[in-house]
Amino acid sequence: MKIALMDSGIGLLAAAAAVRRLRPDADLVLSSDPDGMPWGPRTPEDVTAHALAVAGSAAAHRPDALIVACNTASVHALATLRAELEPGLPVIGTVPAIKPAAAGGGSVAIWATPATTGSPYQRRLIRDFAGSAAVTEVPCPGLADAVEHADEAGIDKALAAAAALTPPDVRAVVLGCTHYELVAERIRDAVRGPGRPPVALHGSAGAVAAQALRRIGAEPAPSAEPSTAIAVLLSGRVAELPQAALAYSEGRGLAAVGSVR
């Protein structure tokens, strides 16, 4: 079994780690676009062009499924990717986990990039899935970029700014960018008020990993013999994991797996 994941950068690490937890025997293909990132400020047409190139590099490795581990690409390019690659290659998009976050009602915050915050796409998801929950959209300028480069000072600054915009009574935070899952515990700490219980965080990595297995008819097998094969593609070039990836437990775990080819 071989699962490919694509993103503009290292945001795919969380979903890759989730795939490894469910099926450690899966070979992985990690395809990103350091030459073209960030994708957020690009036009939808430009995002789609870059996403097609990154997906094409991954597809050349003949995976059984392709996870679009990027909210921006899922918003703008998912339909085109599916038209181009399916039915031969199942394509699984990433959707912010608004529905499970809102299931208990109360106050919910959606942390996302400025381009996604307030977008018709996100507003539609809130309308369709938030129910009675009070939802606050929180733009997080600079956070994804700081995470991408493991810029500790930049991460702290962006977290503090986003936390200041988050209502003090929030009980759940939706992580609306895959990069944010790499600093999930720091987000939890940033929004936790004195004397209050921890805020529930809702990412998408586990859900998209499980959906990828369903699409190819595979069951979770967390005790399977681990594969040691990981292919890393940086703007189409075979490479090693970026150094910044090793700043996160998900990246270190993948680097420890074995051969990169």
N, C-alpha and C positions, 0 to 999 in steps of 0.2 A: 504494500500500500504506500502511495506517495501523495502527500498533501502539499500544495503550493499556497503561499501567502504573499500578498502584495500590498504595498503602501508607498507613500512618498518617502518615508524614512523608517526609523526604528519603532514606530508605533505598532508594527506587526509583531513585536516580541511578545506581547501579552497573549495574543491569540495563539502564537506558535507554542508558547509554554502550556497553554490550555490543551492544545492538541496532544502535546507530549504527555500530559497527565492522563488523558483519556486513552491514548494509543501510543505508548512509548515505542512500539515497534514500527511506527510510521516513518518513512523517509520524508524529509522536509526540503522544500525549495523556498527560499526567502528572497523575494525580488523587490527591490526598492529603487528610488530615483534620486540619489543625492545630487546629480547634475541639474535636475529640474525643480527641486524643492525650494521653497514651500509651494504646495499646490493651492493653498487657500486663497491667495490674492489673484490667481489666474482666472480667466473667463471660463465658463462651463465648457466651451469648445476646446480650449487649451487643456483643461484638466482631462477631458476625454481623450485627447490625442496622447498625452503623457501616460494615462492609465492603460491605453491600448498597447503602447510600446512596452510598458513594464509587464503587462499580462502576457504579451507575446513572448517575451524572454522566458517567463515562467512556463508557458505552455510548451515551449520547445523541449522541456525536460519531461514531457509526457506524464504529468501528474494525473491522479484520479479525480481531484477536485481542486478548485481555486477559491481561496478565501480572500475577498476584498476587505482587508483589515484596515480600512480607512473610511471615515465618515464622509469626507469631502468627495472621494471617488464614488462612494455608494450613492450620494445624492445626485451627482452630475453624470456619471459614466456607467452605472450598473446596467441600465437597459441596453446600451450599446455593447458592453462587454458580453452580455448574455446573447445578444443577436449575433455577435461575431464568433463566440466559442461554444455555445450550447447547440445541440444536445450532447456533442461529443465530450465536452468538459463542463461539468456542473460548476456554476459560479454562485458563490454565497456572499451576499452583501452584509454590511454592518448597519444596524439600526439602533439608535439610543434606547436604553432600557426604560422608557418612560412608563409603560404599562405596569411592570412589576413594582417600580418605585412608587407609583400612585395608588397601588392596590389597597393600602391601609388608610388612605385619605391623609389629612393633615397637610403640612407645608413641605413642598418639594422644590429643590433648586436644580436647574439644568446648567451645568458648566459646559461651555462649548467655545469654539473659536468665534471671534467677532463676525466672521462671514456667515456662520451658521446661526448665531443668535439672532432671533427676530426674523429669520428667513421664512418664506412661505412653507418650505418643507418642514421645518421644526414646528411652526405654528399648526400645521395640519396634524402632525403627530400628537401635539398637546390636545387639540380638539378631539381627536379620535380615541385617545388612550388615557388621558389624564383623569377622566371622570370628575369626581367632586374635589379632587386635591387642588390646593392653592399652589400654583406653579410660578416660580420666578426664574426668568431667563438671565443667566449671569455670563457676560462676555469675559473671556480670559485672554486678553492680548498678551502675546509674548510667551505664554506658558508652553505651548507645543514646541516652539523654537528652542526655548531654554532646555526643555527635556531632551530634545533631539541632540543637543550639543553637550548634555550633562553639565550645564552652566548652573552651578549651585546657587550663586548669588541671584541669577536671573530667575531661577525657580522660586526662591524665597520671596522675591519681590512680586512676581506674578501671583503667587498663592495669597500673599497678604492683600493685594488689591482685589482679587476675586472674593476672598473671604469677607472683606469689608462690604461688598455688595450683596452678600448672602444673608437673608433674614435670620435673626437670632433664634427663632423658633423652628427652623428647618429641621426635619427629622430624616430626610433622605436627599442624597445628591446623586443625580444622574451624570455619569462621566461621558460627555458627548463628543469626545475625541479620543481615539485609541491611545495616543501618547499619554493621556492623563492617567491611564491605568498603571503606568510604570511608577507613578508617585502617589498611588492611592492612599497609602497610610499617612503621607504628609498632608494630603488634602483633608483626610479625616481629622488630623490634629489641628489644622488651620481653622476648621469651622466648628470645632467642639467648644462650646461655651463652658465657663466655670460651673462645676456642680451638675452638669447635664450629662446624660448618657451618650455614648458614641453615636455619631450620625451614621446611618446605613448608606453604603456606597453601592451604586448599581452600574457596573460596567457591562460590556458586550462580549468579552473574550470567550467566556465559557459557553455562552449561547451559540455563537457562530461556530465554535469547534464542534459542539454537539450536532448542530445542523449539518455541517459538512459530512460527518459520519452518517447521518440519516440519509443524505442525498445519495451516497454511494452504497447504501445498504450494509454498513458496517456497525457492529456493536462496540461499545466501550470495552476495553480489555486492559485496565490499568496495571495488571501484573504481567503483561506480555514482555517477552525478552526485548530489551531496548535496541532500536536501530542506532547505528553510529553514522548514518549518512545524512549530511546537511549540505545543500548547495546554496551558496550565497551569491546573489547577482546584484551588482551595483550599477544601475543604468545600463544593464545588459552585460556587464563585464563580470566574469567569475572572480571572486575576491574572498577575503576573510570578513568576518563580522567587523563592523566599524568599531573603533576603539571606544567610542562613547557608549556602545551597547553594553560594554563590560562594567559600566557604572551601576547597572541594574541587575537584580537577582535573576530576572528572566534571561537576560543576555548571558550572564555567567553560567547559568545552567545549560544553555544551549552550547556555549563554547566548550563546556566540559564533556559534551556527549561523545565526540570523537572526530572522525574525518570530515573535512569540508571539501566537497568536490563539485 
